[in-house]
Amino acid sequence: MIKLTKIDNSPILINLETVKYAESVPDTVLRFLNGDSVIVLESLEQIASSVLELKRKVLINL
């Protein structure tokens, strides 16, 4: 899971396995497999960096 910030400044943990895709329209919107969506303050680049960091940590601990 990665921690992001919803548009109302509340923190949210995102399970990456449930995310279908993310887009910038112009706000960053995460779309989930079940059809839900959430707008977050982080940019696509920030999210990608967080995902890479999480995957790096997981791979190091294997």
N, C-alpha and C positions, 0 to 999 in steps of 0.2 A: 504494500500500500504506500501511496505517497500523500503527503499533506499539501493541500492547496487552500486557497482562500476564495470563498464565494463572494459574489458582487456586493453583499451586505457586510463584508469584512469578517464574517464568521468562518472559522477554520473547518475544513472537511477532509476526511481521509477517503481516498479513491482506491478501490480495488481495480487494478489494471486489467484483470482478466474479464471484467464486465464492460470495459470501454470498447465501443465499436470504432469510433474515430473522434478526433478533435479538429476543430476548424476555427479560423479567426474571421469573424464576419460583422463588424470589426472587433467586437468583444470575443474572447476565447470561450467557445462552447464545447463541452464534452457531451457526446451522444453515447448512450449506453445500449447494450444489446436488447434490453426490454423496452426501448423506445423513449425512456426518460432522458432528460438533458439537464445540464447545470452550467451556469455562466460563472467563470472564475476570473480572478484578477491577473493571474500569471499569463505570460505570453506562451505561444507554442514553443518557442525556444527554451524558456524556463522549464516548461513541463518536460520537454525532451531531455534536458539536462538532468532533471530529477529522476526520470526513468532510467537513464544510463547509469547514474550514480547508484540507484537501488540494485540494478542488475549487476554492476561491478561488485557491490558488497555481497550479493548472493553467491556469485561465482568464486570470490575469494574464500568464502566459507565452505566450499564443497570439499 
